[in-house]
């Protein structure tokens, strides 16, 4: 295929796969798509190890990297904020609320211990350190979510000849990103897993394309709820240059998700993927669970804290939940959750990442042939 995305990234099929799992990234790129490694939770040292592994297993095919540098956080503008320095900013009632909730399910929370220099969650300074590591490897894309990338990130990408992508959820976001100099827009509808806005993919993609057309020609990837090749074809029929996918890779054999979560994905409907602030402090779509209901619906809930403080509460809790579920605590299953989009309703089995790419290709071709048949003489 020849689209601006294929040419910019050096790929044969404009299917971009975001994953926190190196195995998924390598498998998708080997199969002709483009894997993007989500590295927000890594240190420079651990990222170096992961990228070395990807380099060794991607067969020379291109891949990219995704960081998360929020424009708006409770600690915005503060320098050298550490994880431990934030702990005392979290009201004790929030810690206690989480402990009491998990205790009902026979789960004890153990507060993790961190080195004094460990950065806060979603730390902008750490993100730039990760990018410096990334550029010692043959990456072909850097991407950012939750706001306009800082000028230093855009400058770094352009210095190395690597396109800079940004995720957006509204046309006004797109215009700001274009003005800032990003090279690729990812128009992510509300159907998407993780942090997302309120506009559907079907509306957002053409709205963004129309808004940026008079300003600058920037390729747009469609994102949000895209789980099949037919959906990919539909998005490209609207003018997208390709698609950015995430949730579909969570139900693969290579995924970082637990067996319990994959089982819950197969059983879930699209309505089970809900937006909640209960995990990060910003609206993020995830699988509904006892945890999300407790923070969003319970009258006794203290309410989610702003990013990044809520993560200090939820990180310890979900480590305990996943450990308990893996250890055989059947009650813990009710709390198991992860970021996932509304496309979860289309998941009916666990497959390899390679087979998912091949299915995308076949379904895409079927959809294109179907459309051609509608206008055949």
C-alpha positions in Angstrom: 0.0 0.0 0.0 1.0 3.6 -0.6 -0.1 6.0 2.0 1.8 8.9 3.6 2.1 6.8 6.8 3.6 3.9 4.9 6.1 6.2 3.2 7.0 8.0 6.5 7.5 4.9 8.5 8.8 2.5 5.9 6.0 -0.1 6.3 3.9 -2.0 3.8 0.6 -1.9 5.7 -0.6 1.2 7.7 -1.6 -0.7 10.9 0.1 0.9 13.9 0.0 -1.2 17.1 0.6 0.4 20.5 1.6 -2.0 23.2 3.5 -2.1 26.5 4.7 -5.6 25.5 7.9 -5.8 23.5 6.8 -9.2 22.0 3.7 -7.6 20.5 5.7 -4.7 19.1 8.2 -7.0 17.4 5.6 -9.4 16.1 3.5 -6.7 14.5 6.5 -5.0 12.8 7.7 -8.4 11.5 4.3 -9.0 10.0 4.3 -5.8 8.1 2.6 -3.4 10.5 4.3 -0.9 12.8 4.7 -1.7 16.5 4.9 1.2 19.0 6.4 0.5 22.4 4.7 2.2 25.4 7.6 3.0 27.7 6.1 5.4 30.3 6.6 3.0 33.2 10.3 2.3 32.4 13.6 3.6 33.7 16.3 4.5 31.2 18.1 1.3 32.2 15.1 -1.0 31.7 14.2 0.7 28.5 17.7 0.1 27.1 17.2 -3.6 27.8 13.8 -3.7 26.2 14.9 -1.9 23.0 17.9 -4.1 22.7 15.6 -7.1 22.7 13.3 -5.5 20.1 16.3 -4.7 17.9 17.3 -8.3 18.1 13.8 -9.7 17.3 12.3 -7.3 14.9 14.2 -8.6 11.8 15.3 -5.1 10.9 11.7 -3.9 10.5 10.8 -0.4 11.8 9.2 0.3 15.1 8.5 3.3 17.3 8.2 4.6 20.9 5.4 6.2 22.9 5.8 8.4 26.0 3.3 10.2 28.1 4.0 13.9 28.9 0.8 15.4 30.3 0.3 19.2 29.8 -2.0 19.3 32.9 -1.0 17.6 36.2 -1.2 18.6 39.8 2.6 19.0 39.8 2.8 20.9 36.5 5.8 23.3 36.6 7.5 21.6 39.5 11.0 20.2 39.0 12.5 17.0 40.2 9.3 15.7 41.8 9.9 12.2 43.2 7.5 9.4 43.9 8.3 9.5 47.7 7.8 13.3 47.9 4.2 12.9 46.6 3.2 10.2 49.1 2.5 12.7 51.8 0.3 14.8 49.5 -2.2 11.9 49.2 -4.9 12.3 51.9 -4.9 9.3 54.3 -8.6 8.8 53.6 -7.8 7.8 50.0 -5.3 5.2 51.1 -7.7 3.9 53.8 -10.6 3.8 51.3 -8.5 1.6 49.0 -7.3 -0.6 51.8 -10.8 -1.1 53.2 -12.2 -1.9 49.7 -9.6 -4.6 49.0 -9.9 -6.1 52.5 -13.5 -7.0 51.7 -12.1 -9.3 49.0 -9.4 -10.8 51.3 -6.6 -8.7 49.7 -4.0 -6.8 51.7 -2.2 -3.8 50.2 1.5 -3.6 50.6 2.9 -0.1 50.0 5.8 -0.4 47.5 9.2 0.9 48.6 11.0 3.1 46.1 14.4 4.8 45.9 14.4 8.4 46.9 15.2 9.5 43.4 12.4 7.6 41.6 10.5 10.2 39.6 6.8 10.8 40.0 4.4 8.9 37.8 4.1 10.5 34.3 7.2 12.6 35.0 8.1 14.9 32.0 11.8 14.9 32.9 12.0 11.1 32.9 10.2 11.0 29.6 12.9 13.1 28.0 15.5 10.8 29.5 13.8 7.9 27.9 13.7 9.6 24.5 17.5 10.1 24.8 17.9 6.4 25.3 15.5 5.6 22.4 17.5 7.6 19.9 20.5 5.3 20.4 18.3 2.7 18.7 16.9 2.7 15.1 13.4 4.0 16.1 11.2 5.4 13.3 8.6 7.3 15.4 8.1 9.0 18.7 4.6 9.7 20.0 3.0 11.6 22.9 -0.4 11.6 24.6 -2.2 14.0 26.9 -1.2 17.2 25.3 1.1 19.0 22.9 4.6 17.5 23.1 7.1 19.9 24.7 9.2 21.8 22.1 12.3 19.9 23.2 10.6 16.6 22.2 9.6 17.9 18.8 13.1 19.3 18.2 14.7 16.1 19.3 12.6 14.1 16.8 13.3 16.4 13.9 17.0 16.5 14.8 17.1 12.8 14.3 14.8 12.8 11.3 12.1 10.9 13.2 8.4 11.9 12.8 6.7 13.1 16.0 3.1 11.9 16.5 0.5 13.2 19.0 -2.8 11.8 20.2 -5.7 14.1 20.1 -9.4 13.8 21.1 -10.9 17.0 19.6 -10.4 19.3 16.6 -9.1 22.1 18.7 -6.4 19.8 20.0 -5.5 18.9 16.4 -5.1 22.6 15.5 -2.8 23.2 18.5 -0.7 20.1 17.6 -0.3 21.2 13.9 0.7 24.7 15.0 3.3 23.2 17.3 4.9 21.2 14.5 3.9 17.6 15.0 4.2 15.4 11.9 1.4 12.8 12.5 -1.9 13.2 14.3 -3.6 10.3 16.0 -7.3 11.1 16.1 -8.4 9.0 19.0 -12.2 8.7 19.6 -13.9 8.1 22.9 -14.1 4.3 22.1 -10.4 4.0 22.8 -8.9 2.3 25.8 -6.9 4.5 28.3 -7.1 8.2 28.4 -9.7 9.5 25.9 -12.1 12.3 25.2 -15.8 12.3 24.5 -16.1 12.5 20.7 -16.6 9.3 18.7 -14.0 8.1 16.1 -16.6 8.3 13.3 -17.1 12.0 14.0 -13.6 12.9 15.1 -11.6 11.7 12.1 -13.5 13.7 9.4 -13.8 16.7 11.8 -10.0 16.8 12.3 -9.3 16.3 8.6 -11.5 19.2 7.7 -10.1 21.5 10.5 -6.4 21.0 9.5 -6.8 21.0 5.8 -6.4 24.8 5.4 -3.5 24.9 7.8 -1.0 22.1 7.0 -1.1 18.7 5.3 -0.6 16.3 8.2 -1.4 12.6 8.0 -4.1 11.4 10.4 -4.2 8.0 11.9 -7.7 6.9 13.1 -7.9 5.4 16.6 -10.5 4.2 19.0 -12.4 0.9 19.0 -10.7 -0.4 15.9 -10.4 -4.1 16.1 -10.8 -5.4 12.6 -9.6 -4.8 9.0 -13.1 -3.8 7.9 -13.1 -1.0 10.5 -9.6 0.0 9.2 -11.0 0.2 5.7 -13.9 2.4 6.9 -11.6 4.8 8.6 -9.4 5.1 5.5 -12.5 5.6 3.4 -13.1 8.7 5.6 -9.6 10.0 4.8 -7.4 8.5 7.4 -3.9 7.5 6.3 -4.0 4.4 8.5 -5.0 3.3 12.0 -3.6 3.3 15.5 -4.7 0.3 17.5 -4.2 -0.8 21.1 -6.9 -2.9 22.8 -6.9 -5.6 20.1 -3.4 -6.6 21.1 -4.3 -7.1 24.8 -6.1 -10.4 23.7 -3.0 -11.9 22.1 -0.8 -14.6 23.4 2.2 -12.2 23.6 0.4 -9.6 25.6 1.5 -8.4 29.1 -2.1 -8.8 30.4 -2.9 -11.6 32.9 -4.8 -14.7 32.0 -7.6 -13.5 34.3 -7.9 -10.2 32.4 -7.9 -12.0 29.0 -10.7 -14.2 30.2 -12.7 -11.1 31.4 -12.1 -9.5 28.0 -13.6 -12.4 26.1 -16.6 -12.4 28.4 -17.1 -8.6 28.3 -19.4 -6.5 26.2 -18.6 -3.1 24.7 -20.6 -1.5 27.6 -18.2 -3.0 30.1 -15.4 -0.6 28.9 -16.2 2.6 30.9 -14.4 5.9 31.4 -13.2 6.4 35.0 -10.8 8.6 36.9 -10.3 5.9 39.5 -7.0 4.7 38.2 -5.0 7.8 37.0 -7.0 10.8 38.0 -7.9 11.6 34.4 -10.8 10.0 32.5 -9.5 6.7 31.1 -11.4 3.9 29.5 -10.9 0.6 31.3 -12.8 -2.6 32.1 -15.5 -1.9 34.6 -14.9 -3.6 38.0 -15.5 -3.3 41.7 -12.7 -0.8 41.8 -14.2 1.5 39.2 -17.7 1.3 40.7 -16.2 2.1 44.2 -14.5 5.3 43.0 -17.2 6.5 40.5 -20.5 5.4 42.0 -20.3 4.7 45.7 -21.7 7.5 47.9 -18.9 7.0 50.4 -16.2 7.5 47.7 -13.7 10.3 48.5 -13.4 10.9 44.8 -10.4 10.4 42.6 -7.4 12.7 43.1 -5.8 14.6 40.2 -3.0 13.1 38.2 -0.5 11.9 39.3 -1.7 11.5 42.9 -4.4 9.0 42.1 -1.8 6.6 40.6 -0.1 6.4 44.0 -3.2 4.9 45.4 -4.1 2.7 42.5 -0.7 1.3 41.7 -0.2 -0.4 45.0 -3.8 -1.6 44.9 -3.6 -3.2 41.4 -0.3 -4.9 42.2 -2.1 -6.5 45.1 -5.2 -7.4 43.1 -3.3 -9.0 40.3 -1.1 -10.9 42.7 -4.1 -12.2 44.6 -5.9 -13.2 41.4 -2.9 -15.1 40.1 -2.5 -16.8 43.5 -6.0 -18.3 43.3 -8.1 -15.7 45.2 -11.4 -16.1 43.3 -12.8 -13.0 44.9 -10.0 -10.9 43.5 -11.3 -11.5 40.0 -14.1 -9.0 40.6 -11.5 -6.3 41.0 -9.2 -7.2 38.1 -9.2 -4.5 35.5 -7.0 -2.8 32.9 -7.2 -0.1 30.2 -9.3 -1.3 27.3 -11.6 0.2 24.7 -15.2 -0.4 23.7 -13.9 -2.8 21.0 -13.5 -5.3 23.8 -17.0 -6.5 22.8 -15.5 -7.9 19.5 -13.0 -10.0 21.3 -14.0 -13.7 21.3 -10.7 -15.5 21.6 -6.9 -15.1 22.3 -4.7 -15.2 19.2 -1.1 -14.5 18.3 -0.2 -11.0 17.3 1.0 -12.2 13.9 -2.4 -13.8 13.2 -4.2 -10.6 14.2 -2.1 -8.7 11.6 -2.9 -11.2 8.9 -6.6 -11.0 9.8 -6.5 -7.2 9.5 -5.0 -7.5 6.0 -7.5 -10.1 4.8 -10.5 -8.2 6.2 -9.2 -4.9 4.8 -9.0 -6.4 1.3 -12.4 -8.0 1.6 -13.9 -4.6 2.6 -12.2 -2.8 -0.3 -13.4 -5.4 -2.8 -16.9 -5.1 -1.3 -16.9 -1.3 -1.9 -15.5 -1.7 -5.4 -18.3 -4.1 -6.1 -20.9 -1.5 -5.1 -19.6 0.9 -7.8 -18.7 -1.6 -10.5 -20.2 -1.0 -13.9 
